[in-house]
Amino acid sequence: MTHLTETMRDALSRQFDAAGARVIDLPILYSADLFVDLIGEDIRRRLYVAPRANGEAMALRPEFTIPVCLHHLRHGEATRKATYACLGPVFRQRADDEPGEFHQAGIEQIDPLGGFEFDAASVASAVAMVESLSGKRPIVTIGDLGLFSALLNGLGTPAVWQRRLEGAFGDRRVLDRMLRRLKQGGSETHGASAGLARILEGKAPEDVREAVEEMLDIAGLSAVGGRSVGDIAERYMEKAELAAMAGWDADKIAIIARYLSISGSLDDSLMHLAAFDDEVGAILGDALVGFAERIKAIKAAVPEGTELQFKADFGRRLDYYSGFNYELHFAGEDKPVAGGGRYDRLLGILASRARRGNAVEAVPAIGFVVWLDRLTQTEARA
């Protein structure tokens, strides 16, 4: 567990004040399903979980963003402007014998008018916080799911595959494996799934779901691995649809692979992206225009001399992220010391689940956290 010195607390207090952020206290325990549903299935094995008296699985908080959004909703309308500061332990099973309890500090911002300057201010605050705590200037790596989604849309990617590719964004090995499967014609068990696809071909979605649920019910399956019969039916339907896409356009798959290989400084990357877009028929559209504006805002906000990189295949593996995201690391270090991004859909999803306030689809929101233990580890090695 990170030992927070008074020097660190003082530095963090100054950074919170500079950002206009109000420090809030958050509960430690939350429903485990909340994090699995909103972060992604991968988080399940990393949670520390125990049952309540009523049997509900409760988890020690593995991060701050979802708890902050719940706090925001409990105290007013989702669309109101607010800036929150967080400091304290989070709990997540980690590799390499890293402690499962560790301290993070971060800032979460919600602003219905949030634009590119909003994003830039978050990056600048993260750089300032890391530098104030470590005395070292970090390198900033930027990615953008919005650009990737625009490319997939422009190429007419089959909807089921687009969902899969967007869900894997940020993990290059998984993306490459999916592209190979898309080129070859579907899932690894495509024989059985293709047969199911032929049986279900032409039927209405509700009829398909009912038929699959009935087959599972006949087999005596009510739940598998925590998934309901309905969940299993949805998975079978998706596999059938994946298998039916027998060998999608190889040239378009090659275009996706080319895009994912673009990387470099922000200025160089913008030039390469523009050239790439011209070659493939100007399909990135407004997403590329917005990316250029965001770059301009970030360069104006961060300290002069900050190294800024772009990687087309970079993304932080949290399902609630909705576009622009970033990480900070030190030269020669693999693990990030800070990371953040936009999560515009999250407040609307949580408000709907909790039935709090007026229904909203999206509220501009962005946040970042700093891994305090990694800063102290870096300092110790130096």
Disulfide bonds with the S-S distance in Angstrom:
none
